[in-house]
């Protein structure tokens, strides 16, 4: 199966909420779940499942009860993955990588995937400043990122989306600024609401997680929306 470009993978994805928050304590190295998927120092990559001739289709595997080392039925999450299926890949553990399975435009499940069962696309882990600005849209929220007057600083405006047209909803906003560090941009609401969001730039998509209490859901995957005029 030929590895598709990251941009092509991103075009098939919509905003995908990740319900669990990052754990306060450092999780064990073998942990792979929603609350640990975005880990400090770990880059996110777009991937494609591959199944070698004669091999069984792989499963995502749980992270407890002897898993993922024990690949038996009790460790398997959901149904088997298909060759060519898109996943998002985070950190690794032994011969496994922590992967998020996408289906129907959302993240369906997260678990360990054998390294040999996935190919990852080359993604710039230190993207240029110019790759951040733009209008980013998901199913429930939109982001507007623009350069600030101060060099190296980005202004971020996040708003809930009222409907499929992408119009902003009322009363659910985040306004802040931050400096990108490699793939990561951390933003806190400047009006003191306590809302904080961490953004990861993964090729042509943004992967967002909330690190503070927000009045709406900003977590998930965002795609860049091309300008269509006023």
PABABA-902098 format. One line per field, with one value per atom (N, C-alpha, C, CB): residue number from 1; atom name; y negated, z negated, x negated. Coordinates in steps of 0.1 Angstrom, whole numbers, plus 5000, padded with zeros to 4 digits. Glycine has a CB too. Layout:
num: c(NUM_...)
atomo: c(CA_...)
v: c(Y_...)
w: c(Z_...)
u: c(X_...)
# end
This chain:
num: c(1_1_1_1_2_2_2_2_3_3_3_3_4_4_4_4_5_5_5_5_6_6_6_6_7_7_7_7_8_8_8_8_9_9_9_9_10_10_10_10_11_11_11_11_12_12_12_12_13_13_13_13_14_14_14_14_15_15_15_15_16_16_16_16_17_17_17_17_18_18_18_18_19_19_19_19_20_20_20_20_21_21_21_21_22_22_22_22_23_23_23_23_24_24_24_24_25_25_25_25_26_26_26_26_27_27_27_27_28_28_28_28_29_29_29_29_30_30_30_30_31_31_31_31_32_32_32_32_33_33_33_33_34_34_34_34_35_35_35_35_36_36_36_36_37_37_37_37_38_38_38_38_39_39_39_39_40_40_40_40_41_41_41_41_42_42_42_42_43_43_43_43_44_44_44_44_45_45_45_45_46_46_46_46_47_47_47_47_48_48_48_48_49_49_49_49_50_50_50_50_51_51_51_51_52_52_52_52_53_53_53_53_54_54_54_54_55_55_55_55_56_56_56_56_57_57_57_57_58_58_58_58_59_59_59_59_60_60_60_60_61_61_61_61_62_62_62_62_63_63_63_63_64_64_64_64_65_65_65_65_66_66_66_66_67_67_67_67_68_68_68_68_69_69_69_69_70_70_70_70_71_71_71_71_72_72_72_72_73_73_73_73_74_74_74_74_75_75_75_75_76_76_76_76_77_77_77_77_78_78_78_78_79_79_79_79_80_80_80_80_81_81_81_81_82_82_82_82_83_83_83_83_84_84_84_84_85_85_85_85_86_86_86_86_87_87_87_87_88_88_88_88_89_89_89_89_90_90_90_90_91_91_91_91_92_92_92_92_93_93_93_93_94_94_94_94_95_95_95_95_96_96_96_96_97_97_97_97_98_98_98_98_99_99_99_99_100_100_100_100_101_101_101_101_102_102_102_102_103_103_103_103_104_104_104_104_105_105_105_105_106_106_106_106_107_107_107_107_108_108_108_108_109_109_109_109_110_110_110_110_111_111_111_111_112_112_112_112_113_113_113_113_114_114_114_114_115_115_115_115_116_116_116_116_117_117_117_117_118_118_118_118_119_119_119_119_120_120_120_120_121_121_121_121_122_122_122_122_123_123_123_123_124_124_124_124_125_125_125_125_126_126_126_126_127_127_127_127_128_128_128_128_129_129_129_129_130_130_130_130_131_131_131_131_132_132_132_132_133_133_133_133_134_134_134_134_135_135_135_135_136_136_136_136_137_137_137_137_138_138_138_138_139_139_139_139_140_140_140_140_141_141_141_141_142_142_142_142_143_143_143_143_144_144_144_144_145_145_145_145_146_146_146_146_147_147_147_147_148_148_148_148_149_149_149_149_150_150_150_150_151_151_151_151_152_152_152_152_153_153_153_153_154_154_154_154_155_155_155_155_156_156_156_156_157_157_157_157_158_158_158_158_159_159_159_159_160_160_160_160_161_161_161_161_162_162_162_162_163_163_163_163_164_164_164_164_165_165_165_165_166_166_166_166_167_167_167_167_168_168_168_168_169_169_169_169_170_170_170_170_171_171_171_171_172_172_172_172_173_173_173_173_174_174_174_174_175_175_175_175_176_176_176_176_177_177_177_177_178_178_178_178_179_179_179_179_180_180_180_180_181_181_181_181_182_182_182_182_183_183_183_183_184_184_184_184_185_185_185_185_186_186_186_186_187_187_187_187_188_188_188_188_189_189_189_189_190_190_190_190_191_191_191_191_192_192_192_192_193_193_193_193_194_194_194_194_195_195_195_195_196_196_196_196_197_197_197_197_198_198_198_198_199_199_199_199_200_200_200_200_201_201_201_201_202_202_202_202_203_203_203_203_204_204_204_204_205_205_205_205_206_206_206_206_207_207_207_207_208_208_208_208_209_209_209_209_210_210_210_210_211_211_211_211_212_212_212_212_213_213_213_213_214_214_214_214_215_215_215_215_216_216_216_216_217_217_217_217_218_218_218_218_219_219_219_219_220_220_220_220_221_221_221_221_222_222_222_222_223_223_223_223_224_224_224_224_225_225_225_225_226_226_226_226_227_227_227_227_228_228_228_228_229_229_229_229_230_230_230_230)
atomo: c(N_CA_C_CB_N_CA_C_CB_N_CA_C_CB_N_CA_C_CB_N_CA_C_CB_N_CA_C_CB_N_CA_C_CB_N_CA_C_CB_N_CA_C_CB_N_CA_C_CB_N_CA_C_CB_N_CA_C_CB_N_CA_C_CB_N_CA_C_CB_N_CA_C_CB_N_CA_C_CB_N_CA_C_CB_N_CA_C_CB_N_CA_C_CB_N_CA_C_CB_N_CA_C_CB_N_CA_C_CB_N_CA_C_CB_N_CA_C_CB_N_CA_C_CB_N_CA_C_CB_N_CA_C_CB_N_CA_C_CB_N_CA_C_CB_N_CA_C_CB_N_CA_C_CB_N_CA_C_CB_N_CA_C_CB_N_CA_C_CB_N_CA_C_CB_N_CA_C_CB_N_CA_C_CB_N_CA_C_CB_N_CA_C_CB_N_CA_C_CB_N_CA_C_CB_N_CA_C_CB_N_CA_C_CB_N_CA_C_CB_N_CA_C_CB_N_CA_C_CB_N_CA_C_CB_N_CA_C_CB_N_CA_C_CB_N_CA_C_CB_N_CA_C_CB_N_CA_C_CB_N_CA_C_CB_N_CA_C_CB_N_CA_C_CB_N_CA_C_CB_N_CA_C_CB_N_CA_C_CB_N_CA_C_CB_N_CA_C_CB_N_CA_C_CB_N_CA_C_CB_N_CA_C_CB_N_CA_C_CB_N_CA_C_CB_N_CA_C_CB_N_CA_C_CB_N_CA_C_CB_N_CA_C_CB_N_CA_C_CB_N_CA_C_CB_N_CA_C_CB_N_CA_C_CB_N_CA_C_CB_N_CA_C_CB_N_CA_C_CB_N_CA_C_CB_N_CA_C_CB_N_CA_C_CB_N_CA_C_CB_N_CA_C_CB_N_CA_C_CB_N_CA_C_CB_N_CA_C_CB_N_CA_C_CB_N_CA_C_CB_N_CA_C_CB_N_CA_C_CB_N_CA_C_CB_N_CA_C_CB_N_CA_C_CB_N_CA_C_CB_N_CA_C_CB_N_CA_C_CB_N_CA_C_CB_N_CA_C_CB_N_CA_C_CB_N_CA_C_CB_N_CA_C_CB_N_CA_C_CB_N_CA_C_CB_N_CA_C_CB_N_CA_C_CB_N_CA_C_CB_N_CA_C_CB_N_CA_C_CB_N_CA_C_CB_N_CA_C_CB_N_CA_C_CB_N_CA_C_CB_N_CA_C_CB_N_CA_C_CB_N_CA_C_CB_N_CA_C_CB_N_CA_C_CB_N_CA_C_CB_N_CA_C_CB_N_CA_C_CB_N_CA_C_CB_N_CA_C_CB_N_CA_C_CB_N_CA_C_CB_N_CA_C_CB_N_CA_C_CB_N_CA_C_CB_N_CA_C_CB_N_CA_C_CB_N_CA_C_CB_N_CA_C_CB_N_CA_C_CB_N_CA_C_CB_N_CA_C_CB_N_CA_C_CB_N_CA_C_CB_N_CA_C_CB_N_CA_C_CB_N_CA_C_CB_N_CA_C_CB_N_CA_C_CB_N_CA_C_CB_N_CA_C_CB_N_CA_C_CB_N_CA_C_CB_N_CA_C_CB_N_CA_C_CB_N_CA_C_CB_N_CA_C_CB_N_CA_C_CB_N_CA_C_CB_N_CA_C_CB_N_CA_C_CB_N_CA_C_CB_N_CA_C_CB_N_CA_C_CB_N_CA_C_CB_N_CA_C_CB_N_CA_C_CB_N_CA_C_CB_N_CA_C_CB_N_CA_C_CB_N_CA_C_CB_N_CA_C_CB_N_CA_C_CB_N_CA_C_CB_N_CA_C_CB_N_CA_C_CB_N_CA_C_CB_N_CA_C_CB_N_CA_C_CB_N_CA_C_CB_N_CA_C_CB_N_CA_C_CB_N_CA_C_CB_N_CA_C_CB_N_CA_C_CB_N_CA_C_CB_N_CA_C_CB_N_CA_C_CB_N_CA_C_CB_N_CA_C_CB_N_CA_C_CB_N_CA_C_CB_N_CA_C_CB_N_CA_C_CB_N_CA_C_CB_N_CA_C_CB_N_CA_C_CB_N_CA_C_CB_N_CA_C_CB_N_CA_C_CB_N_CA_C_CB_N_CA_C_CB_N_CA_C_CB_N_CA_C_CB_N_CA_C_CB_N_CA_C_CB_N_CA_C_CB_N_CA_C_CB_N_CA_C_CB_N_CA_C_CB_N_CA_C_CB_N_CA_C_CB_N_CA_C_CB_N_CA_C_CB_N_CA_C_CB_N_CA_C_CB_N_CA_C_CB_N_CA_C_CB_N_CA_C_CB_N_CA_C_CB_N_CA_C_CB_N_CA_C_CB_N_CA_C_CB_N_CA_C_CB_N_CA_C_CB_N_CA_C_CB_N_CA_C_CB_N_CA_C_CB_N_CA_C_CB_N_CA_C_CB_N_CA_C_CB_N_CA_C_CB_N_CA_C_CB_N_CA_C_CB_N_CA_C_CB_N_CA_C_CB_N_CA_C_CB_N_CA_C_CB_N_CA_C_CB_N_CA_C_CB)
v: c(5012_5000_4988_5000_4979_4967_4957_4960_4951_4942_4929_4940_4925_4912_4901_4912_4889_4877_4873_4866_4866_4861_4853_4854_4844_4835_4843_4826_4854_4863_4869_4873_4874_4879_4869_4885_4857_4846_4843_4834_4844_4840_4849_4840_4861_4870_4869_4884_4860_4859_4847_4859_4848_4836_4836_4838_4826_4824_4837_4812_4841_4854_4851_4865_4851_4848_4859_4845_4855_4865_4862_4864_4870_4867_4866_4876_4874_4874_4863_4888_4858_4848_4854_4838_4847_4852_4855_4842_4865_4869_4860_4884_4857_4848_4855_4844_4868_4875_4881_4887_4883_4889_4903_4889_4906_4919_4929_4919_4942_4952_4953_4966_4957_4958_4966_4963_4976_4985_4980_4999_4968_4962_4957_4952_4960_4955_4954_4964_4942_4939_4924_4943_4920_4906_4896_4904_4899_4889_4888_4892_4897_4897_4895_4909_4895_4896_4884_4896_4872_4861_4859_4847_4863_4863_4853_4878_4846_4837_4843_4830_4837_4842_4853_4848_4857_4867_4860_4878_4862_4856_4865_4855_4859_4866_4867_4859_4879_4882_4888_4891_4886_4893_4906_4884_4917_4930_4937_4938_4948_4957_4972_4955_4979_4993_5001_4999_5010_5019_5033_5016_5042_5056_5064_5061_5070_5078_5091_5082_5095_5107_5119_5111_5125_5137_5133_5144_5120_5116_5113_5103_5115_5112_5097_5119_5092_5078_5074_5074_5063_5060_5053_5050_5054_5047_5036_5057_5026_5018_5026_5004_5024_5032_5024_5040_5029_5022_5021_5030_5013_5010_5016_4995_5025_5031_5046_5023_5053_5067_5075_5069_5072_5079_5075_5094_5065_5059_5047_5055_5044_5050_5062_5040_5067_5078_5090_5081_5092_5103_5098_5108_5103_5098_5106_5098_5113_5121_5113_5130_5121_5114_5104_5125_5107_5098_5085_5105_5084_5071_5063_5074_5070_5063_5053_5073_5041_5030_5029_5017_5031_5030_5041_5017_5037_5047_5045_5044_5054_5054_5042_5067_5036_5025_5031_5017_5023_5027_5021_5023_5028_5022_5009_5032_4999_4986_4977_4987_4981_4973_4962_4982_4950_4939_4939_4926_4936_4935_4923_4948_4918_4908_4915_4896_4913_4920_4910_4927_4914_4906_4914_4904_4915_4921_4936_4917_4942_4956_4963_4959_4976_4984_4998_4985_5001_5014_5015_5025_5026_5028_5022_5043_5013_5008_4992_5012_4987_4972_4970_4966_4958_4955_4948_4945_4953_4949_4946_4959_4936_4932_4936_4916_4944_4949_4939_4963_4935_4925_4933_4914_4928_4934_4925_4948_4923_4914_4900_4919_4896_4882_4879_4873_4890_4888_4898_4888_4895_4905_4915_4898_4928_4938_4945_4949_4948_4955_4952_4970_4955_4953_4965_4940_4970_4981_4984_4994_4994_4998_5005_5007_5002_5009_5013_4999_5026_5030_5021_5045_5018_5008_5013_5007_5026_5032_5031_5046_5027_5027_5012_5032_5003_4989_4982_4981_4975_4966_4952_4969_4944_4930_4921_4926_4909_4900_4891_4891_4885_4876_4863_4874_4858_4845_4837_4848_4824_4814_4813_4801_4817_4816_4802_4827_4794_4780_4771_4777_4771_4764_4749_4766_4743_4728_4720_4724_4708_4699_4697_4686_4697_4694_4705_4691_4717_4728_4727_4741_4719_4718_4709_4713_4697_4688_4693_4674_4690_4694_4696_4706_4700_4704_4719_4698_4724_4739_4742_4743_4753_4756_4770_4753_4773_4786_4787_4790_4798_4800_4791_4814_4788_4780_4767_4789_4764_4752_4747_4753_4735_4730_4722_4721_4722_4714_4704_4724_4693_4683_4679_4670_4682_4679_4669_4693_4658_4648_4643_4636_4638_4632_4620_4629_4618_4607_4596_4610_4584_4573_4576_4560_4583_4587_4599_4591_4598_4608_4622_4605_4632_4646_4650_4648_4641_4643_4645_4631_4655_4658_4655_4673_4648_4646_4657_4632_4662_4673_4669_4686_4671_4669_4682_4657_4687_4700_4697_4711_4703_4701_4713_4689_4716_4727_4724_4730_4735_4734_4737_4743_4728_4729_4739_4716_4741_4750_4754_4744_4762_4767_4756_4777_4744_4733_4728_4722_4731_4726_4713_4725_4708_4695_4697_4690_4687_4689_4688_4678_4696_4696_4685_4710_4682_4672_4677_4665_4669_4671_4682_4675_4686_4697_4693_4711_4685_4680_4682_4665_4682_4682_4672_4696_4662_4653_4653_4639_4655_4655_4655_4667_4656_4655_4664_4641_4669_4678_4679_4691_4684_4687_4702_4681_4705_4720_4725_4722_4737_4745_4758_4747_4759_4771_4773_4784_4784_4786_4780_4801_4775_4772_4757_4778_4753_4739_4739_4732_4733_4733_4719_4737_4719_4706_4706_4704_4695_4693_4681_4692_4682_4671_4659_4675_4647_4635_4628_4626_4632_4626_4633_4625_4643_4649_4660_4639_4666_4676_4689_4678_4691_4704_4713_4710_4710_4719_4719_4715_4730_4732_4743_4734_4741_4751_4753_4747_4765_4769_4774_4779_4768_4771_4778_4759_4789_4796_4795_4811_4790_4789_4802_4777_4810_4823_4822_4834_4818_4816_4805_4829_4810_4800_4801_4803_4806_4806_4801_4820_4796_4792_4802_4778_4807_4816_4808_4829_4806_4797_4805_4786_4801_4807_4795_4817_4797_4786_4790_4786_4779_4781_4773_4777_4766_4758_4759_4744_4754_4755_4745_4752_4750_4742_4743_4745_4733_4733_4741_4720_4745_4753_4763_4744_4773_4783_4778_4796_4776_4772_4783_4760_4795_4806_4812_4816_4818_4826_4822_4825_4825_4823_4812_4836_4802_4791_4792_4778_4788_4787_4773_4796_4769_4756_4753_4753_4742_4739_4728_4734_4731_4721_4709_4728_4697_4685_4685_4673_4681_4681_4667_4690_4657_4643_4639_4641_4626_4621_4628_4606)
w: c(5000_5000_5000_4988_5009_5010_4999_5024_4992_4982_4988_4973_4984_4989_4982_4988_4988_4982_4970_4992_4960_4948_4952_4939_4962_4966_4971_4977_4977_4982_4970_4992_4960_4948_4941_4939_4939_4932_4939_4931_4952_4959_4955_4974_4950_4946_4932_4949_4924_4910_4906_4902_4897_4891_4876_4893_4869_4855_4848_4850_4839_4832_4817_4837_4809_4795_4787_4788_4779_4770_4756_4772_4750_4738_4725_4735_4724_4712_4711_4710_4700_4698_4694_4687_4696_4693_4678_4697_4674_4660_4653_4658_4640_4632_4629_4619_4627_4624_4637_4614_4637_4649_4651_4647_4662_4665_4667_4677_4664_4667_4682_4662_4684_4698_4707_4698_4701_4709_4711_4703_4707_4708_4722_4697_4728_4741_4741_4753_4739_4738_4741_4725_4741_4745_4736_4744_4723_4714_4715_4700_4722_4723_4737_4717_4747_4761_4765_4770_4761_4763_4752_4765_4754_4743_4746_4742_4736_4737_4744_4724_4754_4761_4771_4751_4773_4783_4795_4777_4807_4819_4823_4830_4830_4836_4851_4833_4856_4870_4876_4872_4889_4896_4901_4908_4900_4904_4912_4891_4918_4925_4921_4941_4918_4914_4926_4909_4924_4934_4929_4939_4938_4935_4946_4935_4941_4950_4955_4943_4967_4972_4963_4986_4960_4951_4936_4952_4933_4919_4916_4916_4903_4899_4897_4886_4899_4897_4882_4901_4879_4866_4858_4865_4845_4836_4828_4827_4824_4813_4800_4812_4792_4780_4767_4780_4757_4744_4737_4735_4726_4719_4705_4719_4702_4688_4689_4679_4678_4677_4686_4681_4686_4694_4709_4694_4712_4726_4726_4730_4737_4750_4754_4761_4744_4747_4751_4735_4743_4746_4756_4733_4768_4779_4781_4792_4770_4771_4772_4759_4773_4776_4765_4777_4752_4741_4742_4728_4750_4752_4764_4753_4773_4785_4783_4795_4789_4788_4801_4785_4801_4813_4823_4819_4836_4847_4853_4858_4861_4867_4877_4874_4877_4886_4900_4882_4910_4924_4930_4933_4939_4946_4953_4957_4951_4957_4948_4970_4937_4928_4921_4917_4920_4915_4899_4920_4894_4879_4876_4873_4864_4859_4849_4853_4850_4842_4832_4851_4820_4810_4806_4797_4793_4787_4789_4773_4786_4787_4774_4797_4773_4761_4766_4751_4765_4770_4785_4762_4789_4803_4807_4806_4799_4802_4803_4791_4810_4810_4805_4824_4798_4794_4805_4781_4809_4822_4819_4833_4826_4825_4838_4823_4837_4849_4852_4846_4865_4870_4878_4878_4876_4883_4883_4877_4895_4896_4893_4888_4895_4892_4878_4897_4869_4855_4850_4847_4839_4832_4825_4823_4830_4825_4812_4835_4813_4801_4802_4802_4791_4789_4782_4781_4788_4782_4788_4783_4783_4788_4802_4778_4811_4824_4827_4835_4831_4834_4845_4840_4842_4851_4865_4846_4867_4881_4889_4881_4881_4888_4892_4878_4891_4895_4901_4883_4912_4918_4915_4933_4911_4908_4919_4894_4921_4931_4924_4936_4932_4928_4925_4938_4912_4908_4902_4898_4906_4901_4886_4908_4878_4863_4858_4856_4867_4863_4874_4860_4876_4888_4887_4888_4899_4899_4894_4914_4889_4883_4893_4880_4906_4916_4918_4929_4912_4914_4904_4912_4894_4884_4887_4871_4892_4894_4904_4899_4902_4911_4903_4919_4911_4905_4904_4913_4893_4890_4886_4880_4891_4889_4885_4901_4875_4871_4870_4858_4865_4864_4854_4861_4843_4832_4829_4819_4835_4832_4844_4819_4844_4854_4847_4864_4853_4848_4859_4844_4854_4863_4857_4865_4865_4860_4869_4860_4863_4871_4864_4873_4871_4865_4857_4876_4845_4837_4841_4822_4835_4838_4833_4832_4822_4817_4824_4802_4828_4836_4829_4839_4837_4832_4824_4824_4822_4814_4823_4804_4819_4827_4818_4831_4824_4817_4822_4821_4812_4815_4810_4808_4818_4815_4817_4822_4807_4809_4805_4799_4813_4811_4814_4819_4807_4810_4824_4799_4831_4844_4842_4854_4847_4846_4855_4848_4867_4877_4887_4883_4897_4907_4916_4915_4916_4924_4918_4926_4906_4899_4892_4910_4891_4884_4869_4887_4863_4848_4840_4844_4829_4820_4810_4813_4801_4792_4778_4790_4771_4758_4755_4750_4765_4763_4771_4768_4764_4771_4762_4773_4769_4763_4771_4762_4764_4771_4763_4772_4770_4764_4774_4755_4769_4778_4772_4779_4781_4776_4787_4773_4783_4792_4795_4786_4808_4811_4807_4826_4802_4799_4806_4783_4816_4825_4830_4817_4827_4832_4823_4833_4812_4801_4799_4788_4797_4794_4782_4806_4771_4759_4758_4746_4756_4755_4743_4768_4735_4724_4727_4711_4723_4725_4717_4721_4725_4719_4710_4729_4710_4702_4689_4710_4686_4673_4671_4663_4681_4680_4675_4693_4675_4671_4683_4661_4695_4706_4712_4717_4714_4719_4730_4708_4741_4751_4756_4763_4759_4764_4778_4756_4788_4802_4807_4811_4815_4822_4837_4817_4844_4859_4865_4864_4871_4877_4892_4870_4900_4914_4917_4920_4923_4927_4917_4941_4905_4895_4881_4894_4873_4859_4850_4856_4840_4830_4817_4829_4812_4800_4788_4802_4776_4763_4753_4758_4745_4735_4722_4731_4717_4705_4694_4708_4696_4686_4689_4686_4679_4681_4691_4667_4702_4712_4713_4726_4717_4717_4729_4717_4738_4750_4753_4762_4761_4765_4776_4768_4773_4784_4787_4779_4781_4783_4797_4772_4803_4815_4826_4819_4838_4851_4859_4859_4863_4871_4885_4864_4895_4909_4913_4918_4921_4926_4936_4933_4935_4944_4954_4937_4967_4977_4976_4991_4979_4979_4991_4980_4988_4999_5001_4996_4996_4997_4986_5011_4986_4975_4974_4977)
u: c(4991_5000_4991_5010_4993_4985_4989_4986_4980_4983_4987_4970_4999_5004_4998_5020_4998_4992_5001_4991_4994_5001_5013_4992_5011_5022_5034_5018_5032_5044_5050_5039_5042_5048_5057_5037_5051_5058_5071_5049_5072_5084_5096_5082_5093_5104_5108_5100_5102_5104_5112_5092_5121_5128_5125_5144_5130_5128_5132_5135_5123_5125_5123_5116_5133_5131_5124_5144_5115_5108_5112_5092_5121_5128_5119_5138_5109_5101_5091_5095_5088_5078_5065_5082_5054_5041_5040_5030_5034_5034_5024_5030_5027_5018_5005_5025_5005_4993_4987_4995_4974_4968_4973_4952_4979_4984_4973_4994_4976_4965_4962_4970_4950_4945_4954_4931_4960_4969_4983_4969_4986_4999_5002_5002_5013_5017_5032_5012_5037_5052_5054_5058_5066_5070_5062_5085_5062_5056_5041_5059_5034_5019_5015_5013_5024_5020_5011_5033_5014_5006_4996_5014_4984_4974_4962_4968_4958_4947_4935_4944_4930_4918_4920_4909_4933_4936_4943_4945_4938_4944_4956_4934_4965_4977_4974_4990_4977_4975_4988_4963_4990_5000_4995_5005_5003_4999_5009_4995_5004_5013_5010_5011_5021_5019_5014_5033_5005_5000_5001_4986_5006_5007_4999_5022_4988_4980_4987_4966_4984_4990_4989_4984_5000_5000_5002_4987_5001_5003_5017_4994_5021_5035_5036_5038_5048_5050_5048_5065_5041_5038_5050_5026_5049_5058_5051_5065_5058_5053_5054_5061_5044_5043_5044_5030_5050_5051_5038_5061_5038_5025_5025_5023_5033_5033_5037_5043_5035_5038_5029_5052_5016_5006_5005_5010_5014_5013_5003_5028_4997_5000_4991_4997_4982_4973_4982_4964_4993_5002_5012_5009_5011_5020_5033_5012_5036_5048_5061_5049_5072_5085_5089_5096_5085_5089_5082_5085_5071_5064_5068_5049_5076_5080_5091_5084_5089_5099_5106_5092_5119_5128_5125_5126_5127_5125_5111_5135_5106_5093_5092_5090_5080_5078_5075_5066_5079_5077_5065_5090_5059_5047_5051_5041_5043_5045_5053_5052_5058_5066_5057_5073_5063_5056_5056_5062_5044_5043_5034_5037_5035_5025_5016_5033_5003_4994_4987_4983_4985_4978_4966_4988_4963_4951_4950_4949_4939_4937_4934_4926_4935_4932_4928_4944_4915_4910_4913_4916_4920_4923_4936_4922_4942_4955_4954_4965_4965_4967_4981_4964_4983_4996_5003_4995_5015_5021_5036_5020_5041_5055_5062_5057_5072_5080_5090_5086_5091_5101_5112_5095_5125_5136_5147_5140_5153_5164_5161_5176_5149_5145_5142_5155_5140_5136_5126_5149_5121_5112_5121_5102_5120_5129_5123_5131_5110_5103_5089_5107_5082_5068_5062_5064_5051_5044_5031_5053_5024_5011_5012_5003_5003_5003_4989_5008_4987_4973_4967_4974_4954_4947_4947_4933_4946_4945_4958_4940_4969_4982_4986_4992_4977_4980_4968_4985_4971_4961_4965_4960_4955_4958_4952_4952_4959_4955_4944_4966_4935_4926_4933_4914_4932_4938_4927_4950_4927_4918_4920_4919_4911_4912_4909_4904_4904_4901_4906_4886_4919_4925_4922_4940_4921_4918_4930_4915_4927_4937_4948_4931_4945_4956_4966_4949_4963_4973_4984_4965_4983_4993_5005_4987_5003_5015_5025_5010_5038_5048_5061_5044_5071_5084_5085_5096_5088_5088_5102_5077_5108_5122_5123_5130_5133_5136_5152_5130_5157_5171_5178_5174_5171_5177_5170_5176_5159_5152_5143_5144_5139_5130_5119_5137_5107_5096_5091_5084_5088_5081_5068_5090_5057_5044_5037_5035_5032_5026_5013_5036_5003_4991_4995_4981_4989_4991_4981_4989_4982_4973_4959_4978_4958_4945_4940_4947_4927_4921_4921_4907_4925_4925_4937_4913_4946_4958_4970_4961_4979_4991_5003_4991_5013_5026_5035_5031_5043_5052_5066_5047_5076_5089_5097_5096_5103_5111_5125_5105_5135_5149_5156_5154_5167_5176_5183_5186_5186_5193_5208_5186_5216_5230_5236_5237_5231_5237_5226_5249_5230_5221_5215_5228_5221_5215_5203_5226_5200_5187_5189_5177_5201_5203_5201_5217_5195_5192_5204_5182_5205_5216_5213_5217_5223_5222_5217_5236_5209_5206_5195_5218_5188_5178_5166_5184_5157_5146_5133_5148_5122_5109_5100_5102_5094_5085_5072_5091_5061_5048_5037_5047_5025_5013_5002_5008_4994_4983_4972_4988_4961_4950_4948_4936_4948_4947_4934_4950_4934_4921_4922_4920_4914_4914_4929_4910_4935_4949_4959_4951_4955_4965_4967_4961_4980_4983_4993_4989_4990_4998_5004_4990_5018_5025_5034_5033_5034_5043_5052_5035_5064_5074_5069_5088_5067_5062_5072_5057_5085_5095_5097_5108_5089_5089_5100_5091_5105_5116_5110_5122_5097_5091_5090_5099_5095_5094_5080_5104_5074_5061_5061_5050_5055_5055_5040_5064_5037_5024_5026_5016_5019_5021_5008_5024_5010_4999_5001_4997_4991_4992_4987_4985_4995_4992_4994_5000_4984_4986_4996_4990_5008_5018_5030_5023_5028_5038_5033_5045_5042_5039_5046_5044_5039_5044_5045_5036_5056_5058_5062_5068_5056_5061_5063_5051_5073_5075_5067_5090_5060_5052_5058_5038_5070_5077_5091_5071_5099_5114_5119_5121_5125_5131_5146_5125_5153_5168_5173_5173_5165_5169_5158_5173_5160_5150_5142_5157_5129_5120_5110_5112_5111_5102_5105_5103_5095_5097_5088_5112_5093_5085_5091_5084_5083_5087_5080_5084_5088_5082_5082_5091_5072_5071_5082_5058_5090_5100_5095_5113_5096_5092_5101_5092_5095_5103_5112_5093_5125_5135_5140_5146_5133_5137_5146_5144_5151_5159_5172_5162)
# end
